Amino acid sequence: MKKYSILLSLLLFSCRENTPNTDSVDPNSVVMEEQINSSIDTTLLVKNFRSQLLPDKELSLDHYYNDVVLIKKITPTTLTVEKNGKETSFPVKAESMTYMDFDYSVGQYVVIRWKIIIDNGKITEVLENIGKFNRSSNLRRDQVLEIGKIYKDTVVFLENITDYDYFFFLVSKEKDTVGIIYYDDEIPFRKGDTIALQWKMDSIDIAGEGILSFEEWYVSGKKIGHKTKK
């Protein structure tokens, strides 16, 4: 299967090289575009728009959406993906494309972050980031996971770690150890507590790298016992 990591890493550069210098843009054309956008009822435009990625959802301008998709086609200017049998093509302009160090290929499942904007009077879907999706977790080894779906597991609390950009705590299930990311709220557990844990797969942005990743996130938990060493 042909790899396209170099192609995707260079896409933004090719887009920039083909973009005219803004200093030489005809001011009349800029004014005309502004007039077109300002004359449109943006609320109605957005309300009537439906994306193939989220056909049953009314979208919002500049809100970010995350989806697991299948790569169908890669060209120097577009990335075409498929979800639920429907294809969507994104113009590749996201700045994050310049520092991707993963190998992507047609037929590969990935996670994309995207949003909608109004461009020249039309709704346009814009790709913001792309990343590999961990479709499994050591909490659910034999299961293909969904973004945002809440899962329930019984685990043992091991340790709380707050020395990194994201706070997380370690839990064990059978012989596996898993890190669960959480916000900076206090975690009311101590080592050895048996927890009825609710968790989900959700996004993180690796600080300073612009890399989109999906990991286990804490939703809620309840102590149901305590395990002591024999």
Backbone as CSV, one residue per row, in Angstrom:
resi,resn,N_x,N_y,N_z,CA_x,CA_y,CA_z,C_x,C_y,C_z
1,MET,0.847,-1.191,0.000,0.000,0.000,0.000,0.885,1.244,0.000
2,LYS,0.668,2.086,-0.943,1.516,3.257,-1.115,1.327,4.249,0.013
3,LYS,2.428,4.770,0.546,2.378,5.714,1.654,2.470,7.135,1.126
4,TYR,1.854,8.053,1.859,1.778,9.430,1.397,2.247,10.423,2.457
5,SER,3.099,9.993,3.388,3.490,10.907,4.456,4.217,12.128,3.920
6,ILE,5.078,11.915,2.932,5.816,13.048,2.370,4.863,13.981,1.649
7,LEU,3.911,13.395,0.895,2.949,14.207,0.158,2.147,15.074,1.105
8,LEU,1.612,14.453,2.180,0.789,15.213,3.110,1.603,16.253,3.855
9,SER,2.881,15.953,4.150,3.719,16.912,4.858,3.997,18.141,4.024
10,LEU,3.964,17.999,2.694,4.297,19.118,1.815,3.083,19.830,1.257
11,LEU,1.880,19.356,1.578,0.685,19.923,0.956,0.526,21.402,1.243
12,LEU,0.745,21.796,2.492,0.547,23.201,2.817,1.540,24.072,2.065
13,PHE,2.808,23.571,1.954,3.797,24.360,1.242,3.395,24.587,-0.202
14,SER,2.854,23.532,-0.847,2.437,23.691,-2.238,1.275,24.650,-2.345
15,CYS,0.367,24.597,-1.332,-0.766,25.525,-1.349,-0.293,26.954,-1.186
16,ARG,0.714,27.159,-0.311,1.221,28.503,-0.092,1.930,29.050,-1.318
17,GLU,2.675,28.160,-2.005,3.393,28.609,-3.190,2.438,29.036,-4.284
18,ASN,1.250,28.404,-4.324,0.281,28.729,-5.365,-0.678,29.840,-4.949
19,THR,-0.489,30.356,-3.739,-1.362,31.423,-3.254,-0.759,32.772,-3.611
20,PRO,-1.501,33.624,-4.270,-0.953,34.916,-4.665,-0.652,35.785,-3.461
21,ASN,0.329,36.651,-3.621,0.695,37.599,-2.577,-0.476,38.533,-2.330
22,THR,-0.839,38.682,-1.037,-2.001,39.509,-0.718,-1.760,40.973,-1.057
23,ASP,-0.468,41.353,-1.163,-0.171,42.746,-1.501,-0.605,43.077,-2.921
24,SER,-0.685,42.035,-3.782,-1.002,42.278,-5.180,-2.470,41.994,-5.506
25,VAL,-3.270,41.646,-4.472,-4.678,41.324,-4.697,-5.446,42.604,-5.031
26,ASP,-6.303,42.491,-6.013,-7.129,43.624,-6.416,-8.057,43.996,-5.266
27,PRO,-7.949,45.222,-4.726,-8.806,45.614,-3.601,-10.280,45.571,-3.941
28,ASN,-10.616,45.760,-5.225,-12.015,45.710,-5.631,-12.610,44.314,-5.432
29,SER,-11.773,43.277,-5.717,-12.258,41.907,-5.548,-12.464,41.585,-4.081
30,VAL,-11.596,42.133,-3.210,-11.741,41.912,-1.782,-13.024,42.541,-1.274
31,VAL,-13.262,43.771,-1.707,-14.485,44.471,-1.306,-15.726,43.725,-1.790
32,MET,-15.655,43.211,-3.033,-16.798,42.484,-3.591,-17.087,41.234,-2.767
33,GLU,-16.040,40.507,-2.377,-16.240,39.297,-1.583,-16.857,39.647,-0.232
34,GLU,-16.380,40.727,0.384,-16.943,41.147,1.662,-18.408,41.513,1.521
35,GLN,-18.749,42.157,0.402,-20.143,42.539,0.176,-21.023,41.317,-0.004
36,ILE,-20.504,40.310,-0.703,-21.259,39.071,-0.901,-21.547,38.401,0.434
37,ASN,-20.489,38.274,1.262,-20.660,37.610,2.549,-21.581,38.392,3.474
38,SER,-21.473,39.722,3.451,-22.270,40.534,4.355,-23.742,40.573,3.951
39,SER,-24.025,40.330,2.659,-25.405,40.390,2.186,-26.158,39.081,2.405
40,ILE,-25.486,38.055,2.893,-26.093,36.740,3.056,-26.601,36.576,4.489
41,ASP,-27.768,35.983,4.611,-28.296,35.645,5.926,-27.547,34.393,6.403
42,THR,-26.464,34.623,7.166,-25.605,33.508,7.563,-26.336,32.507,8.444
43,THR,-27.261,32.987,9.275,-28.012,32.080,10.150,-28.810,31.081,9.330
44,LEU,-29.488,31.557,8.308,-30.287,30.687,7.447,-29.391,29.768,6.630
45,LEU,-28.278,30.306,6.165,-27.338,29.520,5.366,-26.819,28.324,6.163
46,VAL,-26.419,28.577,7.388,-25.895,27.513,8.241,-27.000,26.530,8.617
47,LYS,-28.184,27.056,8.906,-29.303,26.209,9.329,-29.686,25.206,8.246
48,ASN,-29.573,25.619,6.991,-29.967,24.752,5.880,-28.859,23.835,5.395
49,PHE,-27.653,24.029,5.921,-26.525,23.218,5.456,-26.454,21.893,6.216
50,ARG,-26.160,20.820,5.493,-25.923,19.519,6.098,-24.654,18.921,5.513
51,SER,-23.819,18.419,6.384,-22.573,17.794,5.959,-22.775,16.292,5.808
52,GLN,-22.068,15.697,4.865,-22.117,14.241,4.703,-21.545,13.546,5.934
53,LEU,-20.703,14.256,6.676,-20.097,13.668,7.859,-21.081,13.616,9.025
54,LEU,-21.940,14.632,9.115,-22.946,14.696,10.180,-24.285,15.111,9.580
55,PRO,-24.893,14.244,8.798,-26.093,14.629,8.026,-27.310,14.968,8.881
56,ASP,-27.353,14.471,10.099,-28.529,14.701,10.945,-28.312,15.812,11.972
57,LYS,-27.215,16.529,11.851,-26.865,17.528,12.858,-26.794,18.919,12.244
58,GLU,-27.393,19.895,12.927,-27.251,21.286,12.513,-25.925,21.810,13.059
59,LEU,-25.072,22.269,12.179,-23.719,22.654,12.560,-23.644,24.127,12.949
60,SER,-22.519,24.487,13.566,-22.274,25.869,13.974,-20.978,26.366,13.357
61,LEU,-20.951,27.628,13.009,-19.743,28.220,12.448,-18.611,28.191,13.467
62,ASP,-17.418,27.812,12.990,-16.184,27.824,13.773,-16.193,26.871,14.970
63,HIS,-17.173,25.968,15.017,-17.146,24.923,16.032,-16.367,23.727,15.468
64,TYR,-15.511,23.130,16.278,-14.705,22.016,15.807,-15.441,20.687,16.001
65,TYR,-15.348,19.831,14.971,-15.962,18.506,15.016,-14.883,17.455,14.806
66,ASN,-15.028,16.325,15.492,-14.089,15.214,15.355,-14.812,13.998,14.800
67,ASP,-14.186,13.331,13.845,-14.801,12.151,13.247,-13.743,11.120,12.881
68,VAL,-14.127,9.858,13.013,-13.304,8.766,12.491,-13.749,8.506,11.060
69,VAL,-12.808,8.553,10.128,-13.139,8.420,8.709,-12.129,7.493,8.027
70,LEU,-12.500,7.064,6.831,-11.640,6.224,6.006,-11.069,7.070,4.874
71,ILE,-9.750,7.049,4.703,-9.128,7.793,3.608,-9.432,7.104,2.284
72,LYS,-10.030,7.849,1.362,-10.383,7.297,0.056,-9.440,7.759,-1.048
73,LYS,-8.961,9.015,-0.959,-8.111,9.539,-2.016,-7.278,10.696,-1.486
74,ILE,-6.040,10.760,-1.950,-5.138,11.851,-1.586,-4.576,12.462,-2.864
75,THR,-4.714,13.762,-3.003,-4.105,14.486,-4.120,-3.290,15.639,-3.533
76,PRO,-2.519,16.346,-4.365,-1.738,17.470,-3.826,-2.584,18.587,-3.225
77,THR,-3.885,18.633,-3.510,-4.704,19.744,-3.020,-5.930,19.315,-2.228
78,THR,-6.254,18.028,-2.200,-7.450,17.577,-1.491,-7.209,16.259,-0.752
79,LEU,-7.990,16.082,0.286,-8.051,14.815,1.002,-9.507,14.372,1.007
80,THR,-9.779,13.216,0.396,-11.145,12.705,0.323,-11.298,11.570,1.313
81,VAL,-12.343,11.674,2.151,-12.570,10.670,3.186,-13.997,10.147,3.072
82,GLU,-14.236,9.027,3.724,-15.567,8.405,3.694,-16.040,8.104,5.100
83,LYS,-17.312,8.393,5.331,-17.960,8.019,6.587,-19.379,7.575,6.268
84,ASN,-19.744,6.390,6.749,-21.078,5.828,6.505,-21.421,5.768,5.018
85,GLY,-20.425,5.440,4.188,-20.652,5.287,2.759,-20.717,6.584,1.981
86,LYS,-20.541,7.735,2.632,-20.592,9.034,1.970,-19.198,9.662,1.969
87,GLU,-18.832,10.243,0.823,-17.509,10.841,0.693,-17.546,12.358,0.862
88,THR,-16.477,12.893,1.463,-16.300,14.329,1.625,-14.865,14.670,1.247
89,SER,-14.683,15.738,0.463,-13.349,16.172,0.061,-13.020,17.495,0.736
90,PHE,-11.846,17.553,1.345,-11.376,18.763,2.000,-10.238,19.382,1.189
91,PRO,-10.277,20.690,0.969,-9.077,21.354,0.462,-8.022,21.326,1.563
92,VAL,-6.817,20.965,1.226,-5.790,20.799,2.258,-5.072,22.121,2.467
93,LYS,-5.467,22.812,3.536,-4.853,24.087,3.861,-4.485,24.189,5.339
94,ALA,-4.822,23.152,6.115,-4.577,23.221,7.548,-3.085,23.339,7.833
95,GLU,-2.729,24.278,8.676,-1.315,24.505,8.993,-0.685,23.310,9.669
96,SER,-1.501,22.514,10.340,-0.981,21.336,11.022,-0.391,20.323,10.060
97,MET,-0.751,20.388,8.780,-0.253,19.415,7.817,1.261,19.529,7.632
98,THR,1.856,20.635,8.009,3.280,20.827,7.764,4.144,20.006,8.692
99,TYR,3.649,19.666,9.866,4.516,18.955,10.797,3.970,17.579,11.178
100,MET,3.139,16.989,10.323,2.728,15.612,10.555,3.900,14.682,10.273
101,ASP,4.135,13.742,11.170,5.214,12.783,10.958,4.690,11.355,10.898
102,PHE,3.393,11.214,10.626,2.807,9.883,10.487,2.733,9.492,9.008
103,ASP,2.629,8.210,8.774,2.386,7.700,7.421,0.895,7.475,7.260
104,TYR,0.326,8.095,6.255,-1.081,7.901,5.952,-1.207,7.273,4.574
105,SER,-2.252,6.496,4.392,-2.426,5.841,3.107,-3.909,5.647,2.828
106,VAL,-4.238,5.497,1.561,-5.605,5.199,1.158,-6.030,3.878,1.810
107,GLY,-7.242,3.848,2.347,-7.730,2.651,3.013,-7.471,2.637,4.501
108,GLN,-6.882,3.708,5.031,-6.557,3.779,6.447,-7.605,4.599,7.201
109,TYR,-7.976,4.130,8.388,-8.876,4.898,9.252,-8.064,5.921,10.037
110,VAL,-8.573,7.153,10.064,-7.914,8.232,10.798,-8.979,9.065,11.507
111,VAL,-8.524,9.923,12.384,-9.405,10.894,13.017,-9.134,12.254,12.405
112,ILE,-10.183,12.965,12.053,-10.015,14.319,11.533,-10.748,15.303,12.436
113,ARG,-10.192,16.508,12.515,-10.870,17.628,13.171,-11.184,18.642,12.083
114,TRP,-12.441,19.080,12.025,-12.860,19.953,10.939,-13.898,20.952,11.441
115,LYS,-14.170,21.952,10.619,-15.196,22.942,10.938,-15.778,23.470,9.636
116,ILE,-16.832,24.272,9.741,-17.395,24.910,8.557,-17.149,26.414,8.633
117,ILE,-16.941,27.020,7.467,-16.789,28.465,7.366,-17.629,28.948,6.180
118,ILE,-17.832,30.247,6.099,-18.483,30.833,4.927,-17.407,31.441,4.047
119,ASP,-17.315,30.948,2.826,-16.308,31.403,1.882,-17.005,31.810,0.581
120,ASN,-16.940,33.094,0.263,-17.537,33.615,-0.972,-19.018,33.263,-1.071
121,GLY,-19.691,33.373,0.068,-21.134,33.162,0.070,-21.577,31.722,0.164
122,LYS,-20.646,30.783,0.362,-20.996,29.371,0.439,-20.395,28.747,1.690
123,ILE,-21.075,27.715,2.202,-20.545,26.950,3.323,-19.448,26.026,2.811
124,THR,-18.303,26.055,3.468,-17.183,25.198,3.094,-16.703,24.424,4.314
125,GLU,-16.469,23.134,4.127,-15.888,22.305,5.184,-14.366,22.416,5.119
126,VAL,-13.758,22.695,6.263,-12.316,22.940,6.314,-11.662,21.943,7.266
127,LEU,-10.614,21.302,6.789,-9.854,20.370,7.614,-8.894,21.141,8.511
128,GLU,-8.939,20.854,9.812,-8.065,21.538,10.760,-6.907,20.658,11.218
129,ASN,-7.139,19.367,11.352,-6.074,18.486,11.819,-6.435,17.050,11.493
130,ILE,-5.436,16.184,11.553,-5.634,14.766,11.252,-4.696,13.969,12.141
131,GLY,-5.143,12.802,12.573,-4.296,11.992,13.435,-4.706,10.540,13.394
132,LYS,-3.823,9.692,13.871,-4.153,8.279,13.984,-5.106,8.087,15.155
133,PHE,-6.038,7.161,14.993,-7.010,6.914,16.042,-6.759,5.560,16.678
134,ASN,-6.585,5.597,18.004,-6.484,4.353,18.748,-7.884,3.765,18.873
135,ARG,-8.195,2.818,18.040,-9.554,2.252,18.022,-9.738,1.174,19.076
136,SER,-8.742,1.009,19.926,-8.871,0.044,21.006,-8.195,0.606,22.253
137,SER,-8.500,0.034,23.374,-7.914,0.427,24.651,-7.633,-0.836,25.438
138,ASN,-6.652,-0.771,26.316,-6.380,-1.924,27.173,-7.538,-2.190,28.130
139,LEU,-8.442,-1.211,28.259,-9.647,-1.459,29.047,-10.660,-2.285,28.269
140,ARG,-10.567,-2.221,26.933,-11.477,-2.957,26.052,-10.672,-3.519,24.877
141,ARG,-9.867,-4.516,25.139,-8.896,-5.000,24.157,-9.536,-5.500,22.862
142,ASP,-10.647,-6.144,22.939,-11.241,-6.787,21.765,-12.392,-5.985,21.178
143,GLN,-12.450,-4.683,21.493,-13.586,-3.877,21.055,-13.117,-2.674,20.245
144,VAL,-13.804,-2.396,19.135,-13.546,-1.191,18.357,-14.312,-0.045,19.005
145,LEU,-13.603,0.999,19.415,-14.202,2.068,20.212,-14.754,3.190,19.347
146,GLU,-15.679,3.933,19.921,-16.268,5.092,19.261,-15.890,6.360,20.024
147,ILE,-15.675,7.455,19.286,-15.356,8.729,19.917,-16.555,9.214,20.721
148,GLY,-16.308,9.594,21.972,-17.349,10.206,22.792,-18.308,9.245,23.466
149,LYS,-18.317,7.986,23.078,-19.208,7.019,23.711,-18.709,6.700,25.110
150,ILE,-19.614,6.635,26.079,-19.222,6.374,27.463,-19.205,4.869,27.721
151,TYR,-18.066,4.406,28.258,-17.887,2.995,28.596,-17.795,2.853,30.115
152,LYS,-18.157,1.680,30.612,-18.134,1.423,32.051,-17.269,0.203,32.328
153,ASP,-16.323,0.354,33.261,-15.451,-0.754,33.637,-15.115,-0.673,35.115
154,THR,-14.846,-1.820,35.695,-14.382,-1.877,37.084,-12.864,-1.968,37.085
155,VAL,-12.221,-1.019,37.765,-10.761,-0.926,37.753,-10.260,-0.697,39.171
156,VAL,-8.940,-0.809,39.334,-8.293,-0.524,40.619,-7.411,0.703,40.457
157,PHE,-7.584,1.685,41.331,-6.818,2.931,41.279,-5.392,2.677,41.755
158,LEU,-4.403,3.188,40.968,-2.995,2.971,41.299,-2.287,4.248,41.745
159,GLU,-2.409,5.324,40.927,-1.591,6.508,41.192,-2.140,7.702,40.435
160,ASN,-2.043,8.883,41.042,-2.441,10.131,40.404,-1.189,10.873,39.955
161,ILE,-1.165,11.366,38.704,0.017,12.024,38.143,-0.372,13.395,37.606
162,THR,0.281,14.446,38.112,-0.073,15.823,37.734,1.131,16.614,37.246
163,ASP,2.175,15.929,36.800,3.414,16.608,36.408,3.473,16.948,34.923
164,TYR,2.422,16.714,34.172,2.439,16.918,32.731,1.354,17.906,32.303
165,ASP,1.295,18.198,31.006,0.301,19.156,30.499,-1.121,18.701,30.798
166,TYR,-1.335,17.383,30.737,-2.631,16.816,31.065,-2.500,16.000,32.350
167,PHE,-3.403,16.231,33.302,-3.438,15.410,34.499,-4.016,14.040,34.138
168,PHE,-3.480,12.997,34.749,-4.054,11.674,34.535,-3.766,10.789,35.739
169,PHE,-4.536,9.729,35.853,-4.286,8.745,36.903,-4.207,7.365,36.277
170,LEU,-3.484,6.492,36.951,-3.293,5.135,36.468,-4.258,4.187,37.161
171,VAL,-4.830,3.292,36.372,-5.693,2.249,36.914,-5.248,0.917,36.331
172,SER,-5.631,-0.136,36.991,-5.334,-1.473,36.474,-6.623,-2.248,36.267
173,LYS,-6.620,-3.033,35.208,-7.715,-3.960,34.938,-7.095,-5.274,34.511
174,GLU,-7.317,-6.280,35.316,-6.649,-7.567,35.122,-5.137,-7.322,35.146
175,LYS,-4.427,-7.571,34.053,-2.970,-7.382,34.072,-2.520,-6.103,33.369
176,ASP,-3.467,-5.305,32.902,-3.133,-4.104,32.139,-3.216,-2.852,33.000
177,THR,-2.323,-1.894,32.688,-2.333,-0.585,33.337,-2.665,0.472,32.295
178,VAL,-3.602,1.370,32.627,-4.079,2.370,31.676,-4.087,3.740,32.350
179,GLY,-3.673,4.766,31.591,-3.743,6.132,32.071,-5.065,6.769,31.668
180,ILE,-5.744,7.401,32.616,-7.030,8.059,32.368,-6.845,9.565,32.552
181,ILE,-7.046,10.334,31.497,-6.857,11.780,31.555,-8.078,12.438,32.203
182,TYR,-7.823,13.502,32.967,-8.936,14.224,33.579,-8.594,15.708,33.672
183,TYR,-9.622,16.524,33.895,-9.404,17.950,34.113,-8.869,18.150,35.523
184,ASP,-8.505,19.386,35.847,-7.792,19.618,37.106,-8.702,19.658,38.330
185,ASP,-9.787,18.888,38.289,-10.615,18.708,39.477,-9.960,17.659,40.384
186,GLU,-10.310,17.695,41.646,-9.728,16.744,42.582,-10.294,15.345,42.335
187,ILE,-9.420,14.365,42.313,-9.835,12.973,42.143,-9.934,12.328,43.524
188,PRO,-11.122,11.859,43.917,-11.336,11.396,45.298,-10.996,9.928,45.523
189,PHE,-9.902,9.454,44.923,-9.546,8.051,45.075,-8.130,7.926,45.615
190,ARG,-7.867,6.789,46.242,-6.511,6.519,46.718,-6.087,5.129,46.267
191,LYS,-4.808,4.880,46.380,-4.252,3.628,45.882,-4.975,2.429,46.483
192,GLY,-5.392,1.525,45.609,-6.060,0.314,46.044,-7.568,0.367,45.969
193,ASP,-8.129,1.569,45.731,-9.584,1.677,45.626,-10.090,0.955,44.373
194,THR,-11.142,0.183,44.539,-11.828,-0.408,43.397,-12.902,0.572,42.940
195,ILE,-12.875,0.917,41.642,-13.724,1.982,41.124,-14.638,1.457,40.023
196,ALA,-15.902,1.873,40.098,-16.814,1.700,38.964,-16.589,2.927,38.082
197,LEU,-15.810,2.761,37.031,-15.316,3.869,36.217,-16.155,4.052,34.954
198,GLN,-16.500,5.310,34.681,-17.084,5.667,33.394,-16.060,6.515,32.649
199,TRP,-15.789,6.165,31.396,-14.741,6.830,30.635,-15.125,6.873,29.167
200,LYS,-14.378,7.657,28.382,-14.636,7.764,26.949,-13.331,8.049,26.205
201,MET,-13.340,7.828,24.905,-12.219,8.220,24.055,-12.498,9.630,23.548
202,ASP,-11.558,10.539,23.808,-11.738,11.918,23.367,-10.395,12.500,22.984
203,SER,-10.432,13.708,22.438,-9.233,14.270,21.814,-8.332,14.991,22.802
204,ILE,-7.041,14.989,22.485,-6.074,15.851,23.132,-5.183,16.426,22.037
205,ASP,-4.644,17.605,22.284,-3.646,18.195,21.389,-2.325,18.171,22.121
206,ILE,-1.361,17.483,21.552,-0.053,17.378,22.187,0.632,18.731,22.113
207,ALA,0.904,19.313,23.270,1.395,20.686,23.358,2.677,20.882,22.554
208,GLY,2.704,21.954,21.746,3.892,22.320,20.991,4.122,21.513,19.736
209,GLU,3.300,20.478,19.501,3.521,19.608,18.346,2.383,19.668,17.338
210,GLY,1.230,20.173,17.753,0.106,20.273,16.841,-0.441,18.934,16.397
211,ILE,-0.204,17.897,17.181,-0.623,16.552,16.807,-1.936,16.224,17.501
212,LEU,-2.894,15.773,16.732,-4.189,15.372,17.263,-4.121,13.914,17.682
213,SER,-4.528,13.655,18.918,-4.509,12.284,19.413,-5.789,12.022,20.197
214,PHE,-6.136,10.752,20.345,-7.333,10.382,21.097,-6.944,9.372,22.167
215,GLU,-7.346,9.684,23.397,-6.974,8.855,24.533,-8.169,8.661,25.454
216,GLU,-7.963,7.875,26.519,-9.010,7.611,27.493,-9.186,8.829,28.411
217,TRP,-10.448,9.275,28.558,-10.788,10.417,29.417,-11.746,9.980,30.519
218,TYR,-11.550,10.564,31.700,-12.420,10.312,32.847,-13.755,11.017,32.681
219,VAL,-14.845,10.299,32.919,-16.187,10.883,32.930,-16.710,10.948,34.358
220,SER,-16.697,9.819,35.052,-17.110,9.781,36.453,-16.616,8.468,37.055
221,GLY,-16.672,8.401,38.358,-16.254,7.179,39.021,-16.809,7.095,40.433
222,LYS,-16.985,5.870,40.916,-17.493,5.657,42.265,-16.708,4.531,42.924
223,LYS,-16.241,4.800,44.136,-15.525,3.764,44.885,-16.510,2.687,45.317
224,ILE,-16.185,1.439,45.005,-17.066,0.331,45.381,-16.349,-0.701,46.248
225,GLY,-15.082,-0.408,46.588,-14.331,-1.327,47.428,-12.900,-0.884,47.543
226,HIS,-12.106,-1.687,48.230,-10.676,-1.385,48.366,-9.904,-2.693,48.345
227,LYS,-8.865,-2.678,47.514,-8.061,-3.886,47.353,-6.749,-3.698,48.080
228,THR,-6.443,-4.599,49.024,-5.199,-4.539,49.768,-4.317,-5.707,49.388
229,LYS,-3.014,-5.451,49.442,-2.080,-6.524,49.112,-2.086,-7.594,50.198
230,LYS,-2.037,-8.847,49.779,-1.999,-9.953,50.725,-0.560,-10.263,51.113
